[in-house]
Amino acid sequence: MKIVFMGTPTFAVEILNSLAEAGHEIAAVVTQPDKPKGRGKKMEAPAVKVRAEELGLKVYQPLKVRDEEFIGLLREINPEVIIVAAYGKILPREIIALPPLGCINVHGSLLPKYRGAAPIQRAIMNGEKITGITIMLMDEGMDTGKMLTKAEVIIEQEDNSGRLFAKMAEAGAKLLCETLPLWQRGEIVPEEQNEAEATYAPMLAKEEELIDWQGDAEKICCQLRGLAPAPCGYTYYRGERLKIGDCSWIDEQKTSRAGEVVAVDKSGITISCAKGCLKVTKVQPAGKKMLSAWDFSNGSKITLGEILGEENGK
């Protein structure tokens, strides 16, 4: 099958690999432009571009997908199908209508739940136990197209967004390669989404990274797992930002003071919440690397009774 592939982050690399391994003709790979990263603002290529070049594939990085020159290029390539996996831009009608087998999206949720930009993170943050992959036909809406196939993925208690992304990418790659030949042979009847069941997963906002210790420990843990390994949730410790890299929750109330350090040992730092306690196992102090909570507690001489979350350090 002659394919144009559109994707950008690591999640999409697994999908691209599966298409190449299945022997499809990948006529072109489209990804977002290189972006400056880090303190030195060195230009960094998207993960999909790096992998595509390793595979010897043609790579295009249009600034705007609505550009007539780019749309003309796609018409010249004349793909049978366009596969999209976390590309990061909304496609115009001209591109959606171009391939005879349509534009097929590998979406990281069981639609119509979690339409939008951050379905994997939001599923964890909302405490879901099951999520999944939907292979769908794209239309001009935000993940509103007809569905072709689905596969469930279990969210384990130790999963953060990074671990779940890897599981979802593997599941998506497998499901896509099973779906394509069936779709090509006309053996799948596309299914309309039930609008009454639709929910949305908007991009993560900066203000969602700050921990409110007045909350429920289980919900705070879900918040932090959804934000890890990047950008990570944070609190304040002695007036400085402290990112939380890994944690678990305890359904036990040890004190009524939210944010209070109630235990410190080799297993981590236990912090009281309005309901239950959070056990933190990995932290990242401002300007430093991620380290174990035990090493951090030894280095900072953290003491029982200290309160986290106060920006002024008082």
Secondary structure by P-SEA (a helix, b strand, c coil): cbbbbbbccccaaaaaaaaaaacccccbbbbcccccccccccccccaaaaaaaaabbbbbbccccccaaaaaaaaaacccbbbbccccccccccccccccccccccccccccccccccaaaaaaaacccccccccccccccccccccccbbbbbbcccccaaaaaaaaaaaaaaaaaacaaaaaaccbbbbbcccccbbbbcccccccccccccccaaaaaaaaaaaccccbbbbbcccbbbbbcccccccccccccccccccccccbbbbbcccbbbbbcbbbccccccccaaaaaaaacccccccccccccc
